[in-house]
Amino acid sequence: MKQSKESQALITVKNLSFRYDKELILDNINFTVAKGDFFTVTGPNGGGKSTLIKLILGLLPAKKGTIIKDSELQEALEIGYVPQNTNINLEFPISVLDVVMMGNGQKHKGALPLFNRTGYSKLEIECAKQSLARVGMEKYIESKISNLSGGQRQRVMIARAICSHPKLLILDEPTSSIDIQGQKEIYKLLKELNRDITILVITHDLTVISNYASRVLYINHTGYLHDLSEEHYKIDPNEHFCEVELMQQLGEKSE
């Protein structure tokens, strides 16, 4: 018998509210992220999306409400994270391998912390190569990160996030600084990764929401959850659609 979404939940958020000083940012948010989801979060700027992600990651304390993580996510390395601002100092002489190794969560017998030694073991390099291969960037392992395009650098950041083999991958506006073709390639990649990694992504791209996501949470201080299997959320890429109308639909409570 197929399990329900709730019984497969990796993240369960119940009655979550949050304030910065006296300003209410999130008001009574409720949703689950199920194993295997391609889960999207959208809504206007300043509506609380990034704050929600910080709460899930434990970067902010949840003082009102609960965030319950499945036993599969109890270890910090079970969640991979790609922040919105992945701009780096392009003058800094760091290689693709160095960047990816920052996310290496492999525990090797007798290995020292990365910041306390020089060089990487063969096993660690192989792990990095495997992560880069998954994002189509394995041939760039020795390249300087500054020599890559914006889309290529974003792929490297995703490789860094999946180097610890996470069960959940969280991305905050992963295509905000990439051209249209690069955006399509990144979301095609995320769909492929979704075969064995649960995806949670903040995005304003409504075409992505309709064509890739399984469910979407609209956040504007309060939250509305929508199942995108319903026909009226589907967008034909060959036809014009009204972004305002779709956003209005997402900002309404589901029946």
QUIZI-V913094 format. One record per residue. N is the residue number from 1. PHI is phi in radians with two decimals (NA if undefined). Layout:
N	PHI
N	PHI
This chain:
1	NA
2	-1.21
3	-1.31
4	-1.30
5	-0.98
6	-1.11
7	-1.25
8	-1.80
9	-1.12
10	-1.53
11	-2.23
12	-2.17
13	-1.92
14	-2.21
15	0.88
16	-1.47
17	-2.28
18	-2.65
19	-2.21
20	-1.72
21	0.98
22	-1.75
23	-1.48
24	-1.35
25	-1.74
26	-2.19
27	-2.24
28	0.99
29	-1.52
30	-2.40
31	-2.99
32	-2.24
33	-1.92
34	-1.58
35	-1.00
36	1.62
37	-1.11
38	-1.92
39	-1.76
40	-2.00
41	-2.15
42	-2.39
43	2.47
44	-1.22
45	-1.05
46	1.45
47	-1.44
48	1.99
49	-1.10
50	-1.17
51	-1.08
52	-1.04
53	-1.10
54	-1.08
55	-1.18
56	-1.10
57	-1.33
58	1.46
59	-1.36
60	-2.22
61	-1.41
62	-1.51
63	-1.56
64	-2.36
65	1.73
66	-2.31
67	-2.16
68	-1.81
69	-1.84
70	-1.05
71	-1.01
72	-1.18
73	-1.93
74	-1.18
75	-1.46
76	-1.01
77	-1.29
78	-1.35
79	-2.07
80	-1.67
81	-2.39
82	-2.05
83	-1.25
84	-1.13
85	-1.61
86	-1.80
87	-1.15
88	-2.20
89	-1.26
90	-1.22
91	-1.43
92	-1.36
93	-1.42
94	-1.95
95	-1.59
96	-1.02
97	-1.02
98	-1.06
99	-1.10
100	-1.14
101	-1.14
102	-1.08
103	-1.76
104	-1.23
105	-1.84
106	-1.16
107	-1.82
108	-1.81
109	-1.00
110	1.38
111	-1.31
112	-1.50
113	-0.99
114	-1.02
115	-1.37
116	-2.03
117	-2.78
118	-2.07
119	1.45
120	-2.20
121	-1.33
122	-1.05
123	-1.15
124	-1.16
125	-1.14
126	-1.11
127	-1.08
128	-1.10
129	-1.06
130	-1.12
131	-1.15
132	-1.17
133	-1.12
134	-1.15
135	-1.87
136	1.28
137	-2.21
138	-1.12
139	-1.33
140	-1.78
141	-1.02
142	-1.68
143	-1.27
144	-1.34
145	-1.06
146	-1.20
147	-1.54
148	-1.66
149	-1.31
150	-1.04
151	-1.14
152	-1.17
153	-1.09
154	-1.15
155	-1.11
156	-1.12
157	-1.12
158	-1.19
159	-1.04
160	-1.03
161	-1.22
162	-1.71
163	-1.14
164	-1.60
165	0.99
166	-1.26
167	-1.47
168	-2.28
169	-2.02
170	-1.92
171	-2.28
172	-1.86
173	0.85
174	-1.20
175	-2.07
176	-1.13
177	-2.09
178	-2.12
179	-1.19
180	-1.03
181	-1.12
182	-1.12
183	-1.07
184	-1.06
185	-1.19
186	-1.12
187	-1.26
188	-1.11
189	-1.07
190	-1.08
191	-1.12
192	-1.18
193	-1.12
194	-1.16
195	-1.09
196	-2.38
197	-2.24
198	-1.25
199	-1.95
200	-2.25
201	-2.33
202	-1.50
203	-2.70
204	-1.78
205	-1.41
206	-1.25
207	-1.14
208	-1.10
209	-1.00
210	-1.29
211	-1.64
212	-2.08
213	-1.35
214	-1.58
215	-2.54
216	-2.36
217	-1.90
218	-1.56
219	-2.05
220	-2.49
221	1.28
222	-1.70
223	-2.38
224	-2.26
225	-1.75
226	-2.27
227	-1.55
228	-1.49
229	-1.31
230	-1.21
231	-1.05
232	-1.28
233	-1.63
234	-1.37
235	-2.06
236	-1.41
237	-1.09
238	-1.59
239	-2.09
240	-1.27
241	-2.34
242	-1.64
243	-1.09
244	-1.07
245	-1.12
246	-1.15
247	-1.10
248	-1.13
249	-1.08
250	-1.19
251	-1.50
252	-1.95
253	-1.17
254	-1.21
255	-1.33
